[in-house]
Amino acid sequence: MSDRSSRLSSAARAALLSALILPVATPVLAQSTRQDPDPVERTTRLDDIIVTGAPFGISAEASLIAVDVLDQEALSTAPSGTLGDVLSGLPGVRSTAFSPGASRPVIRGLAGPRVQVLTNGMGLIDASSLSPDHQVAADPGEAVRIEVLRGPQTLAYGGSAIGGVVNVIDDRIPEEAPYDGFDGRVTAQASSVDNGRSIGAGLTIGQGPWVLTLDGLDRRSSDYDIPVPAESRRQVEDEGEAYEDTGRSTVENSSSRVRAYGTGLTYVGQQGYLGVSVKRTESDYGVPGHAHHHDHDDDDHDDDDHDDDDHDHDHEDEEAVTIGLKQTRYDLRGEWRFANAPIDRIRLSLGYADYTHTEFEGDEVGTVFTSEGLEGRLEIVMPRRGGWNSAYGLQGLTRDFDAVGDEAYVPPVEITELGVYTLHRYDMDNWGLEGGLRFDTRDLDSPLGGQRDFSNISASAGVYFKPVEALFLGLSLSRNGRAPTEAELFAEGPHIATRAFEVGDADLDSETVTSIEATLHWEQGPWTADLHLFRAGYDGFIDLRPTGAEEDDLPVFAYVQTDAEFHGLEARLDYQAWQSGQDGLTLGLGYDYVRGDTDLGPPARIPPWSLSGRAQLDLGPWTTRLTVRRVGDQNRVADFELPTDAYTTADLYLGWTPDRASGLTLYVEGRNLGDAEVREHTSFLKDLTPLPGRNLRAGMAWRF
């Protein structure tokens, strides 16, 4: 570790020691604990409020930002998987689908550093945005709520959120004490396609003003089955060979194992809360479609020596790539509320994380990536006055990144960020305004790559009208700046995950985007509709483009800047066909589409359109849901990219909840019932590893 890393560790320990102020803060926070309302009433109120991107909270039906929420009930029965896989299929959201162990969300065709993944509103301090084979250090199994914001109007989180934000919210530091002194959750499920097993549990115990939380999860799976050979017909024919459909097969080296566990201690008073937590994440997973080839006695292998019929390689010359991830994270978070004061509340968050990502070639260590950092955020929310809501914030980050090994294509970098922002909203009976302003600085200092610093100003403004009670119409305009990442600036070396020799450009400027979005929310009788139309124009869009050269037997790709435009839409329509008490039949349709263009041609891995239909019947203790999804083909491709065929999937879910008061749900679901060949155009590995075939999963969820 460098001296700077040691200072980081000292700073983090100092932050944790601040937990000692908890007893001192007791008289300040409260004289007694706050009484909770009825749990059902509390859930209804909180589920309607979007906390990500709006420090003062905004109702989902009054949001100018395109947002989706997965609450605890939805997450408890969701398919076990990584973050990108669980969120894929939401409007405008796909997955990088790199492997069962590594998938990040793709929002409106944008991925990597342009989509910021948060935990409780704070950065992950990992290296998941650096490469598609790097796992996100936050798991859906830990979450009680996930909020997905599409578009760049998220000034609370800076220019890196130029594509959108995914906020994974857990309950390790609760804002309220449990209603009856304790509550908890247990989930378990199994799946047939990969012999998968997962179990998760969480417990919250309240004793007076003190609240203790414990949680953990364990998820494991073997290599998964697919309905066709792993290598696509297009890939085989592009290599000039004859494709042979040999039927069902297995994606080798696609197994994964995730373990995460944590605890927290919080003081909850009438005027606020203050708590600390610690979490440990350990993950081991294979990277399918990747192997490092080693020449033993013969250095003169050529293409004619390989078996062209089955594309198999000599396993003695090949080492499978597996990855081990470890992260320890500490958080301190609190809120102080004031009555009849110039300030309504103050929020403080501190997070420190130590992250290691190790790539193994067989049993040998290949490359090790480390990321250690400390992030802090302070927000001041003003009292609502005359329809005005206002908030002011300060955010800072210091992080050390390092990579050592044969594929350390990015040099060590010290990163420092600082941002200040203000957000405002004015609400009247049938119209309103909102806006925000943010200033960011980012400094990157590499002993090998050099030093760069960037300053960006981002701003947004919006207006909405409610001509009638059932209709909400909104229009928003934003201008955001994003500083280049360490890879975009300093990369130089083979990047096996992308099958390219990547070269950065230390002279890159900030990327800026001007976007406009129109929003419609409509709810009338049994009908509910949601529509978002957007256009984003990029000045200095940072893109990775082939140069035509070759290095280390890999095509050379260089980071360049060009102009780009993305436009598209997301639409949902629901119809309550029948309702009697809590029983009912709901029908729904969803559609999303995005198109990207640059001055150098189409950008890579832009998802095609998708159309989904859903029917859900709630009858007594039973819930039945049928979902059919059609994803179009994609023929607008970049260099070194093959088109992708369309596919259709059908999923059938059956759940049984004997008594709502019991909190118990048993369920079974058939996924991809037609055993379709599913290849996501957003994936680097789409032509080498399709997504799983027909799968039967069963599980239980118990909330108490």
N, C-alpha and C positions, 0 to 999 in steps of 0.2 A: 504494500500500500504506500501511496505517496504521502508526503507531509500534509497535503491538502485533504486526502482521505482521512488522515488521523484527526485533522481539525473537524471534518464532517462528523466523525464518530463522537468527538467531544461535544460538538454542538448538539448532536442528537441526544446524548446522555443528559446534557443540560436541560433540553426540552422535556425529557422524561422526568427529571428531578422536579420540574415545575409541578408535577402531580402532587408534590408535598403541600402545595397551597390549598389543596382540597379542604382540609379541616379548617384552615384559616378563612377560606371563602364561605364557610357554612353560614355565618350570620349575614353575610352580604347577599347570598343567593336566596335564602329563605329562612323563616322560622319554623316552617312545617312543610310537608310535602303537598303537592297539588293533587286534588281529587280528580280522578278520571271520570269522564262521562261514560255512558253506556257503550260497551265495545262495538256494537253494531252501528250506533250513531257516529262513533269516532272513526270507524273504518270508512263509512260513507263520505264523511267530510274530507278526510285526508286523501282518499283515492281520487277526488275531483281536483285536487290542487297540484299544479306542476311546480316543483321546487327547483329544478335544474334551470339555470339561466335567468331566474327571476328571484332575487333575494326576498322580495316581499310576497311571493307566491301569486300565481295566476290560475284561474279556473281553466280547465282544458277546453271548455267551450268558448272561452274568450281569448284564446291565444292566437297571436299573429305568427307564432313559430309553429312549423309542422312538427308535431310531437306524438309519440306513442308511448304507452306505459304498460309494462308487464308487472302486475301486482303479485302479492305473495300467493294468492290462490292459483293464478295462472302458472307461476313458476314452479309450484309444488307438483304439478302434473305434466310439466313440459318435458320433452325428450332430454335425456341426459347427454350433455355435450359441452363443447367449448362455446365461448361467447358468440362468435360469428355464426355458428351453426344454430344456436338457439334463437337468435334474432332474425336469421335469414327467412324471408317470406313476408316480413312486415313491409308496408308500403315504402318503396324506394330503398329497401335494405336487402343486401345479398351478403354472401360470405366469401372470403378468400379461399376457403375449402382446400387448404393446403394438405391437411391431414387431420385425422380425428384428434390429434394432440395440439394442433395449431391452426386456428382460424380466427381472423379478425373481421369485424363488420366492414362492409363496403356500402357507402351511403351516396346515392345519386351518382354512381360511377366513380367515386373518389375513395381512396383507401390510404393505408400507411399513415404518414404523419399528418395528413389532412383530416383524419378522423380521430378525435381525441377521446380516449377511453379513460374514465375517471372512476375512482372509488370514493363515494361520499363527497363528491365535488372536488377531490384532490387528484393530482396526477399520480400515475402508477410508479414512476421512477424505475421503469424496466426498460428493456430494449426491444419490445414487441413491434414497434413501428419501424424498426430498422430493416427487418427482413420478414418475408411471409412464413418462414419456417420457425419463427420465434413465437412462443405461446404468450398470451396475455396473462399477466400475474393477477387476474381477478376471475373468479369462476361463478357462473350463474347459480351453482348450488349453494353459494354463500349468501346470495341476495334475498332480501325480502321485497325488493322493488328495483326495476330497471327502467330508466327513462331514456328515450332515444329522441334526440333533437336533430332534425334534418335541415341543413342549410347553415349559412355562416352568421346568422344573427344572434350569436352567443358570445357577446362581448365580455361576459364575466370570466371567460376562460381563454381569451387571447387569440392571436392570429393562427395558432396551430389548429384551432377548431374551424378552419376555413370550409370544411365539408360538412361537419356535424359533430355532435357530442353523444357519447353513450356513458351514462352515469349509473354505476352499479352500487346500489345502496344496501348496506347491511345494517344489523341492529346491535353491533357490539357496543356502541355508545348510544344508548337510547335517550330520546328527549323527554320521555315520560316514564314513570314507574309502571310496572304491570298492574293491571286493574285489580286482580285478586291476590297480589303478592307474588305470583309467578305465572309464567306462560311458557310455551315451548312448541316445538315442531319436530316431527320425524318424517323423513321421506325415504322410500326405497323403491327400486325398480330393477328389472332385468330385461334384456333384449336378446333376440335370437340371432340376428344377422352377424353379430360380433361376439356372441357369448358374453355380453356386457353385464356388469353388476355395479350398482351404486347405492350408497346409503349416506344419509346426511341427518344431522340432528342439531338442534339449538335449544338452549334453556336460558330463561331470564328469571332471576330471583330478586325480589325487592324486600329489604328489611329496613323499615323506616325510610330515610331519604336515600339510602345506599342501594344501588342496583348492580348486581353481578351478572355477567353474561358469559356463557360457554357455548362453543359451537365447533363442529367438525364435519368433514365429508371425506369419503373414500370412493373413488370411481375407477373402475378398471375395465378394459375390454381387450379382446384378442383381435387378430387380423380379421377384417370383415369380408363378407361375401358380396359378389357383384354378378349381374346376369350375363355378362359378356366378358371376353378377354380384356385385360387391363388396358392394353394399348388400343387406341381408337382406330377405326377404319381409315379416317383421314390421315392419321399419323403414319400408318403402315403404307398406305398408297403414296403418301408424300415421299417416303423413302424408296419408292420405286419397286415395292414388293406386293405380292398378292395377299389380300386379307382373307383369313379363314376364321369364321365364327365357330369356336369350339365350345360355346355354351358357357355355363356358369363357371366362375373361378373365384379366386381369393386374392385380395390385394396384400401382397407380402410386405412385412415390416410396417404394418399399420396399427399395431397394438399401442395401448396407452394406459397410463396409471397416474392418477392425481390424488394427492392427499393435502388437505388444508385444515388447519385447526387454529382457533383463536380464543381469546378471553378479553373481557373488559370490565372496568370498575368505574361507576359513574355516581356522582352526587346529583340528585334531582331535587330542586327546591321550587318554591312558588315563583321565584323571580328568574329561574333559569336552571342550567345544568352545566356540569363540568366533568369530563371523564377521560380516561386513558384506555388504550387497548393495544394488544400485540397479536400478530398473526404470522403463522408460518405456512408457506406453500412449498410443496415438493412435487415435482412432476417428472415422469420418465415416459418418453414416447418415441416411436419410430418415425422415420421420414420416408414414406413410400416413393418409389420411382427414383431414389437417389442412392448411389453407391460409389465409393472411391475405388478406382481400379489401380492395381499394383502389378507391375511387371516383375516377375521373379527371375527366371533364367533366360527368357527370350525377350529382347528389347525390340524385336522387329515385327511385332504383330501388325497385321493390316486388316482391312475390312474383309478381305477374302477368306481370312482364317476363321471368321465367325459363322455360325449356323444361321443362314438367312431365313430359314423356314420358321423357326420358333423364337428368334430374337433373344435366346438365352445366352448368357455369358458364363465363362468358366468361373465357378464360385471360388476356386482357389485364388483367382486374381481379383476378387471383388470383396469389399467389406461394406456391410450395411451400415447406414448412418443412423444413430440414435441420439437423443438429446435428453440431458438431465437439467432441470430447472430448480433452483432453490432461491427463495426470497424470504427474508424476515422483515417485517414492517411494524413500526410503532406509530401510534397516532394519539394526539391530544386534541380534543374538540370541546367547545363550550359555547354557551349563549347566555347573555345577561339581558333581562327585560326590565324596562323602566316604566313607571306609571307617572303620567302628568309631567313629562320631562321633554326637553328639546330633542332627545333621541329615543326612539322606540325600543331598539335592541342592538346589541353588539355581538357579533359572532367571531370566534377565533378557531382556526384549524392549523395544526402542525402535523407534518408527516415525515418520517424518516424511513428509508428502505435501503436494504443491502441485497443486491440481486446478482445471481450468477447463472449463466447459461453455458453449459458445457456440451460440445458436440463430440461424440465418440465415433471413431472409425473402427468397428468391431469392438475389441476390448481396450483399444488405445485411445487416449485423449487426443483429439485433433485440434480444436480451437475453443478457447474460453473467452466469453464476453462477460464483463462485469459492469454494473451500474450502481453507484452509491450516491445518495443525495438526500437533501432536506428541502422541503417545500412548506411555505406558510401562507396563510390567507387571513386577512382581517376585513370584515364587512360591518358597515354601520348602516342600519336601516332607520329611516326617519318616520315619525308618526304620519299617518294619513291625514291630510288636511285639505278640505274642499275638493275632494276627488283626486288629489295628487298623492302618488306613492313615489318615494325616492330612496336610492341606496348609493353608497360610496364604498369602494373597495381598494385594497392593496394586496398584491400577490407577488411573492418572490420565490425563486428556486436556485439552488446551487447543486450541481451534479457532476460527478466524475465518471466518465465512460472509458473503458479500456478493452482491448481485444488482443489476445496472444495466441498464435498458432499459424498453421499453413494458410488458413482462409481468413486471416485478420485483415480484411480489405479496407477497414476504416481505422485510422490511427487513434491513439489515446487523445481524448478531448476533455477539457474542463469547460463546463457550460454554466453561465450565470444569466438568470432572467429576472426582470422586474417589470411589473405592470400596475398601473393605476386606472381605475374606471369609475364611471358613474352611470346609473340607469334610472330612468324616470318613466312614469305612466300616469296619464290623466284619464279618469273614467267618469263619464256622464251617463244619463239614462239610456241614450240611444246612439252615442258616438264617443270616441276617445282617441287619444294620441299616446304614442310611446316613443322613446328614443334613448340613445346611449352614446357614450364616447369613451375610448380607451387609448392609452398610450403605453407602448411596450418597448423595452430594450432587451436585446439578446447578444451576449458576448460568447464567442467560441474561441478557445485558445488551445492549440495543439502544438506540441514541441516538434512534430514532424510536418504537419500540414500548414501551419501558420496561424495567424490570429485575424479574426473578423468580428466586427460589432455592427449591429443593426438597430434601427429605431423605426417603429411603425405606429401610425395613427389609424385607428379603426373607428367607424361611426355607423349608426343605424337610426332610422326614423320610420315610423309607421302610423297609419291612421285606420280606424275602423268605424263602420256604421252598422246600426241595427234598425233598418227601416220598419221592420215588424219584429215582434218578440221572437219568432221562430227562426229568423235569418240573421246571420252575422257575416259581414263582408269586410275584408281587410286588405290593405295594400302596404307593403313594406319595402324599403330601399336600404341597402347597406353597402359599405365600402370597407373591405378588410385587407390587412397586410399580414403576410406570413414570411418570417425569416427562414432562409434555407437551413436544412438539417446538417448534421456532421457528415452524413453519407453524401449528400448532394454537393457539399463543398470539398471534402477531403478524400473520398473513396478512391482507391486505386488497387485493384487486385481481383482475383477470381471470386465470384459469388455463385457458388454451386446451386443455391436455392433458386436463383433466377436464370441459371445456365448462361451466364454472361460474365465477361471481364469488365467490371464497372470502373469508370473514370469520372471523378468529380471535377468541379470547376471552382477554384477558390475565389474567382472574381464574380460569382453569381450575385445578383441583386435580389431584394425581397420580391416576392410574388404578391401581386395585388389583384383583388377581384371586386367588381361592382355587380351587385345582384339585385334583382327585383322579383318579388313574389306576391301573387294574389291568392287570397285565402277565402274559402266559403265554408261555413258551418250552417247546417239546416236541420231542424228537428220539428216535424209537424205530424201530429198523430202517430201512426205506426212507422213513419218514414224518418230516417236519419241519414244525412249525407255529409261528406267531408271531401273538399277538393282543394288541391294546391297546384298552381301553375307557376313555374319558375324559369328564370333565365339568368345565367351568370357569365359575365365576360371577364377574362383573365388577361392582365398585362404582365408579361414576364412569367408565364406559366412554365414551371420547371418540369421538364420531361426527360425521360431516359430513352435515347434514340441510338440505333446502330450506326457505326461509322464505316462499316465495310471491311475493317481490319480484323485480324484474328490474333489472339494472344493466349498462350497456354491451352491451345486447342479449343478455345472458346471465342465466340464473336465478341468484339469490343463494343460496348454500349457506353455512351458519354452523356452526362447531364448537360442539357442545353436549355435555353429560354426562348419561348415563342409566345405568340398570342393564341388564345383559345376561347371557345364558347361552349357552354353546356346549357341545354334547355330540356325541359320535360314536364311531366305532370304525375300526380298521384291522386287517385280517386277511390272513395269507398261509398257504398250505398247499402243500407240495411233496411229490412222490412219486417216488422213484427206481424207475421201472418195470423197468429192466433195467440191469445193470452187469457188465462183464467187463474187468478191468484198468482202463485209462483210457477205455475205450469205455462208453457208456451212453445211456439215454433217461430224461430227467427231465420230469415233468409238473407244472405249477404253476397255482394260482389265487390271485388277489389281489382284495381288496375294500376300499373305504374310503367313509366317509359322515360328513358333518358337518352339523349344523343350528345356526343362530344365531338368537337372539331378543333383542330389546331392548324396553324399555317404550314405544318409539316405533314399533315394528313391526320387520319383518325387516331386518337390515343388508344393505347392497348387496354384490353380487358374491360371494355365498356359493356355492361350487362344488356341483354335484349329485353324487350317488353315481357310483362307477365300479366296473366289474367287468372283470377281465382274466384271460385264460387263456394259458398258455405251454407249448410243447413244444419241448424241445431234444434233438437227437441228436448225440452225439459218436462218430464212427466213423473210426478211423485219423487221418489228417491233416485230416479234414473236420468242420466244425461247422455244423449246420443248426438254425435257430431260427424258429419261427412264433409270433407274438404277436397275439392278437385282443383288442381292448379296446372295451367298451361303456360309454359315458358317458350317464347319464340326462338327461332334460329338467329344467329348473328353472323352476317357476312361482311360487315364493315370492319375490317381488321387492319392492324398495323403490321409493319415488317416483322418477319419471324413469328407470325401469329397465324394459326389456322382458324377457319370458320368453325362454328359450333352448331350442331343440329338442335332442333326443337325437341321438347319432351313434355309428357303429361304424367302427373302423379295423382294418386287418389289415396287419402288417409281416412280411416274410419275409427272413431273413438267411442268407447262405451264406459261410462263412469257410474258408480253406485255410492250414494251418500245416505246411509240409513236414517240419520237424524242430523239436521243442521247444527244442533247444539253440541253434538258429539265431536264435530270437527274432523271426522274420519271420511276419507274417500278411497275406494278401491276402483281400479280402472284397468282396462286392457285396450290396446290400440294396434291396428294393423296399418303399417306405413308403406308407401309405394306398393300398393296392393297389386298393381299390374306388372311389377318387376321391371320397370322401365329403365333404360340406360340413361342415366342422369349425369351430364357433364356441365359444370358451371363455367361459363365463359370468363368469369372473374378470376379463375384459378390458374396459377402457373402450371399446375399439374393436370389440367383437364384432359389432355390427350394421353396421359399415362395412368391416371387413377380416377375412374368415375366414382360417384357417390354410392353409398350402399344400396343393395337391391331390396327385395321384399323383406320386411322386418315385422316381427311380432314382439311387442313389449307389454309388460304388465307391471303394476306397481301399486303402492299405497302412499297416501299422504295423511298425516294426522296433526292437527293443530289443536293445542289444549291450553 
